Structure formats: C-alpha cells, structure tokens
Amino acid sequence: MTALAAAVARLWPGAPSNAVDPGWVPTKMGGPSAPDDLELGHQTQEWLAAGDDLEALTTGGYWYHRQRRQPHAAVHDEAFQDRLLQVLAEETGARIG
C-alpha cells in the first residue's frame, strides 16, 4: 500500500497521496492487548485529508501518528512501483498513470 501511494504521488503530483500506519491497535485483528491508541490512527488520516497546515498538504509521505517516517527503501524504487502498477493493472484491468 505504501508503494502504491508513493507511485500515485509520483505520477499525479497534484493529487495528494500518502500512506498511514495506524500502529498496532486494539481491534478484532489487533487484539485487545495491542499497545497503540486507535484514535491516533484515524486522526492522522483525517488531518491529512482535511488539514490545512503545510505538513498536511504534502504528498508521497508515510505517516505514523502525524509524524512523517521513512518507509522501506523499496517504496521509493520507481522500477518496483512500475512493476506493482503493472501487476495490479493485469489483475484488475485498471491502469494508473
């Protein structure tokens, strides 16, 4: 998902596209002992979607609790992104870019 968000940001620079890591949160999937705050995950998404400060108006970021983080190096590998988009297009019939 992070590589897909980075590819969209690269191909459509005018359209904000970011990835958000909500953390390990107490949901059915995360379990009741997950240590992260469920509220912080969606607050980051809301801030990026509707925020008007300069940080929220960026694109191509990987965010965790309103802090920009460095994702895995493959995320910004354009050849990897292009291969991902090709495979997704073959599977779905929808092309990006």
Disulfide bonds with the S-S distance in Angstrom:
none
